[in-house]
Amino acid sequence: MANLISQCFKNQNKKLITFVTGGDPDFETSNKIIQKIIENNVDIIEIGMPFSDPMADGPTIQLSSNRALKNNITLEDVFRLSINAKKINKKLPIILMGYYNVILHYGIKNFVKKCVSSGVDGLIVVDLQPEEDEDLINLLNKNDIKLIRLITPTTDEARLKLILKNASGFLYYVSVMGVTGQKSADINELEKSVKFIQKHTNLPIIPGFGIKSSIDVKNICRITDGAVVGSSIIKIIEDNLDKRDQMLKEIDIFIKELKSGTKT
């Protein structure tokens, strides 16, 4: 069976990808949050693997990682969240996002094997450089799991070609320099960058970082293949830690709004 991420991009519809940290604020609530997101027909879900030093992430996502770790969330729990998500919708592509240390600590072979058995379709490994990805990429390719690479506004042509060598699924374009959840994306700069990348690849391009509302999603979907939203969802979690029902209700409304932004 073809990889679900590849299948997802076969039609021309703009994609909404959401990110939440696995196990934030606790396993049971995280499970309900993911269920609520799936019910609103997002196209791909990214589940963050909690890590004690998430250097590319802003304060919002760092705090979400801390909350999960304080509640003893492990990689096993993240795999369980993936399994549960697939029970709700077996055709929904699931991506695990995180840092290479987490994978190395678990053991690369064991990690990939567990990804296969848990229904994981792709990985984003924030700090894995193309020069160092051979051990992981060989196993991912054998199991048809996509390695989604990050491209930034400062990626030059030579670097882009190197990154594209083992990139698959789609390209995650970091639309704001700096850490996640800070300022908003600059549409004009984004358009220039997307045109530059498209000269070198046919992979879909999906910006993330700095996308906070349905209007942002709409503007970005006009010039790219979709949008990733993470920090704004996690902010709802952070603001409603003592009000779980309110948290789920607000997430429900927010995802509906974001999804409406993909209808360009």
Secondary structure, DSSP 8 states (H G I E B T S, - for coil): ---HHHHHTTS---EEEEEEETTSS-HHHHHHHHHHHHHTT-SEEEEE---S--TTS-HHHHHHHHHHHHTT--HHHHHHHHHHHHHH-TTS-EEEEE-HHHHHHH-HHHHHHHHHHTT--EEEETT--GGG-HHHHHHHHHTT-EE-EEE-TT--HHHHHHHHHT--S-EEEE-SSSSTTSS---HHHHHHHHHHHHTT--S-EEEESS--SHHHHHHHHTTSSEEEE-HHHHHHHHHTTT-HHHHHHHHHHHHHHHHHTT--
